[in-house]
């Protein structure tokens, strides 16, 4: 068995890159989940309302779709930024404005969904 020295820095970078790949896939899973919720809220629920107003469900559905696409696109840019930072030996934080935007939009969608649940039994 050849005597190989363990390169801790190289291994840490490798593990960080693999973690970045998993995080990229998590952005995708979150985006796809939002798209599924979009379809359910915008298409399936209006079918179950039997003549009730459907536009609120469609608005919520479109909003969830926009968020889903946003997660997928942000996942790509985030993955790219981290890879570039790793190439330079640096760290790339998640930008506060991105985190705040997703948090605010998520909160608004939550309130909108709650309003639909309470207004349309």
Residue, then its C-alpha position, 0 to 999 in steps of 0.5 A: x500500500x503506497x504511503x500517501x499523505x493526507x491533505x486536509x485542506x484539499x479534503x476540506x475543499x472537496x467536502x465543501x464542494x460536495x456540500x455546495x452540490x447538495x445545497x444546490x439540489x436543495x434549492x431545486x427541491x424547494x423550487x419544485x415543491x413551490x411549483x407543486x403547491x402552485x399547481x395545487x392552489x391554482x388549478x386543483x383547489x379551484x376545481x373543488x370550490x364548485x362555482x365559488x370565485x377562483x381568482x384568489x386561488x389562481x393568484x396564490x398559485x401564480x405567486x407560488x410559481x414565481x417563488x418556485x422559479x425564484x428558488x431554482x434561479x437563485x440556487x444556480x447563482x448561489x452555487x456559482x458564487x460559492x464555486x467562484x469563492x472556493x476557487x479564490x480560497x474565500x467564503x461567499x455568504x448568502x446575501x441578506x437581501x436575498x434571504x430577506x426577500x425570500x422570507x418576506x415573500x414566504x410570509x406574504x404567501x403564508x398570510x395569503x394562504x391563511x386568508x384563503x383558508x379562512x375566507x373559503x371554507 
